[in-house]
């Protein structure tokens, strides 16, 4: 026979669990804690670390480029009104210096509606929670080029480097055995399928050459390249490259020089 007291305890526990799942959508007061339905890196013990996983700024579908229009700092976080294209919206991230008018990158973002800020006594219709804002020129202090390149720089006049592998290397061969090509200067030929200019002081392009599996190779270059352009490029194969701030690559062709 079932104990009535056990049934009552079970019933109360179920009610408690359902009630706890409907908490307020608010950034906590100082010393508080906020837990989101899915991890964004913000408002968690891991919030101050760079996002995990490989990130490709030329291909990542959830990579956003925004311009800061207004900031509302709090004790631990900062709300930023930003503009992406013609759209304006608010994002919240861990407290950092945000310069009005400066461009920033961020990845993903968890949308919250009716988002309450107790420190400003304000409820935002929509707020995106993001791990961090990365200045678009943050690579300038990491040994990258100091300016964005929309025209060939001085390096374009330097002699072309000698290749370690004769002819054009198939991109599929590079992906099939990357250790074989690591650190070597090679030439690839193909079509540019995607471009992201002025990230970390260089242009990031994707190239396909219709080799087996039709893989895309990410290449950094100072030269201006447009989507759909047929190119032949010489560069150095770099493996497991980590720029920090979540920008990590298994295979990258760096310092690309346009042959034609």
N, C-alpha and C positions, 0 to 999 in steps of 0.2 A: 504493500500500500504506500502511495506517495506521501511524503511528509508535507503538510500544508505550509509549514514555515519555509521549507526549501523553495516551494513554488513562489511564495511572496518575495523571497530574496532574489530569485531569478527574474521575476517581473520588474522589480525596482532596478536591477542592473541593466536590463534592456532599455528601459526608459532613460536611464542616465546616459548610456552610450549614444542614443539618438539625439539627446539634448546637447551633448558636447560637440556634435558635428556641425552646429549651426552658429558658430561664434561670429563676432563682429569683424568686419574687414577694416581693421585699423592698424596703423603702425604703433607699436607699443611705446609707453612712456620709457624714459631712461631706466635701464635695468630690467626692462620687461623682455618679452620674447614673442615672436610671431612665427607661426608655422603655416606654410602654404601647402595647397593640395599637391603641387609638384615642385621639384627643386629648381630654384633659379639661382642659387648661390647667395642671394640677398636675405637678410634677416635670419641667418643661420650661423652655426659655429664655423662653417666653411666660407662665410661670406667674404672674408678678406683675402681669400686665395683666388688665383686666376681660374677661369673656367677650365674644366678638365676636357680632354679629348682633342682630337685633331680639328683644327679650324683652317679653312681655306678662304681667305678674304675675296678671292676672285670667283668662288663658286658657291660659298655657303648661302643657302636660300634664305636663312633667317638673319643674315647680317644686314644691319640698317645703318645708314649714314644720315645724321641729323645735325641741325644747327641749333645751338642753345639760344633761347629767346628771353627766358626769365628763370630765376632760381628762388627757391624758398627753402633755406637750410633749416634743419632741426638739430637736436643734440647728437643724433647718431646717423641721420639720413639727410638726403637732399632731394627735394622735388624740383624737377626741371621741366619747364614748358619748352618743347622743341618743335621744329618744323622739318618734315621730310617730304620733299616735293612741294605739293600744294597743301598738304595736310598738317595741321597743328594738333598736338596732344601732350599729355603730361606723362612723365616717367618718374619713378622713384628708385634711387640707388643708394648705396652706402655713402656716407658723407665724404665729399672730396671737393677740391676747388674746381668750379666750372666757370669758364670765361664766356660771357655773353658775346654772341657773334661767332664763336669758334665752332668748328665742325668736330663731331665725335662719331665713333662707331660703337654699336652695341649688338649683342647677339640675343636672339630669341625674345623673351619677355613674357611675363604672365599677366594677362589682363584681369583687372579687378574692377567691378562696377560698384557705385555708391561707396567709394573708398573714403574712409573717415580719417582726418588728421586732427588729433586732439590738441596738438600744440598750436595749430592755426584755427581751431574751431571751425573747420571747413570740411565739407564733403565733396569730393570730386566725382563727377559722373563716371569717368573712366580714368584708370591709372594703370600703367604698365610697370611691373616690378622687374628690374633688370639687375644682373650681377654687377656690372660696372660700365662706366663710360670711358672709352679709350680715345684720347685726342687723335685726330687723323694724322697728325705729324709726329706721333710719339716715337716713331723709329728714328727720328733725326738725332736723338741723344743716344742711340744704340749703334752708332757707327754706320748708319745708312746715309743715303744722299741727303743733303741739307735742304734741297728744294725739290718741288714737284717738277716733273719733266714732261712738257708738252711739245718740246722740240729737241732735236739731238743735242746732247751736251758735248763738252770738250772731248770726252772719250770716243765720240764718233769719229774723230779725226785720227785716233791712234791706230796703228797697224792691227789687223785682225789676228787674234791668237791662233797658234797652231793647234790642230785637233789631235787628240791621242788615238782616235778611232777614225780610219779613213772613210770618206763618204758620209752620207746621212744615216744616222742610226734610227732604226724603227722604234717608235715609242713603245710598241708591244714588247720588243726585245729588252728595252730598259726596265720595264715593269716586271718582266719575267725573271730577270737576274740583276737586281739593282746593285748588289755588292760588286759585281763585275765592273760596273761603271762608276762606282763611288769615287769622287775626287778627280775624275777624268774630265777633260774638255772634249765635248762632242758637238756634232752638228745635227740638227733636226730640221725637217722640212714638213710643212703642213699648212692647215688653215686655222686662223684664229677664230675661236668659237665664243669667246667671252673676254671682256676687258674690265678691269677695275683700276682706274688711274689714281695716282697720288696717294698710295697707301705706304706708310713708312718711307716716304721719299722716293718711291719708284712705281712703275706701272706693272701690274700683275695680269698676265694674259694666260689664256688656255689655248692649247694647240692640239689638234687632232690630225693624224696622217693616214687614217683609214687602214692602219695595220690591224693585225688580228685582235679581235675584241673591241676595236675602235676606242682605246683608252685616251684620256685627256692628260696632257702634261702641263703643269703650272710652271710658268717661266717669269722671272723678274727681269725687267729691262728699263733702261733710261729712254729708249726710243719710243716714239708715238706709234701705236699700232691700233687699227680699228677692227671691229668685228667683221668677219668675212674676208679679211685680207690674207692672201697666200704669202707665207714667209719662209725664209730659211734663216735659222738662228744658230749662232755658236755660243755656248755657255758651259759652265762647270756644274757637274752633277754633285749635288749635296744631299746626303741622306740624314734622316732624323734631325732635321733642323728645327730648333726651338727658339723663337724670337721673344718668348715671354708673353704675358697677357693672353695666353691661350692660343697663340698663333704657332702651330706646330705642324710639321710636314714629314711624311715618310720619304718622299722623293721631290726634289725641287731642282730646277735648272736656273742657276743664278748668274747675274751679270750678262744677260743675253745681249749679243751684238748681232744686229741685222745684217746678213750677207746680201739678201735681196728681198 
